[in-house]
Amino acid sequence: MRILSESRQPLKSERKATYVVTAAAVAATAFAGARAVDVDSDWYRSLKKPAWQPPSWAFGAVWTPLYVSIAWADGRGLNRAHASQRVGLAASVGADLVLNAVWNHLFFRRQSPRAGMAGTVLLDISNLQLVRKMTGVDRPAARVLVPYTAWCLFATALNASLVRRNSARR
């Protein structure tokens, strides 16, 4: 037997507030992560990079629409989740956003491709778990997270290449 709060759909004002919160959380993630990035540093420029690494400007061009899609998908999923699912889904969303921002600090601030590798693997696991949980709540929202997950997997491959090519460093 379901209790009333589990079956009640959020009011329009509550749905809007959820989107505002997810957009703010994603914007904070983007800001926190971007603060650590310095592609013009001597350290980063000295890394041996694979030929298939995109140019620096491409990362911003890709991340901007990905962040918009993450905010929308997270908001939609949280709005459609039953009360019994909402806390777990919100925790997954929060953990994923933290790991998203942390990678930049591990890689750029610590100047450590190895630490970045650990961070990006954790982010990949978090992304897959988030997509799994989101699928149980709202399939369209889960599908919107797939490009984000794919981009992070690409970033993991790129990070692994940087670790291999620069193994004599830190």
Secondary structure, DSSP 8 states (H G I E B T S, - for coil): ---HHHH----HHHHHHHHHHHHHHHHHHHHHHHTT--TTSHHHHHS---TT---HHHHHHHHHHHHHHHHHHHHHHHHHS-HHHHHHHHHHHHHHHHHHHHHHIIIIITT-HHHHHHHHHHHHHHHHHHHHHHHHH-HHHHHHTHHHHHHHHHHHHHHHHHHHHTTT--
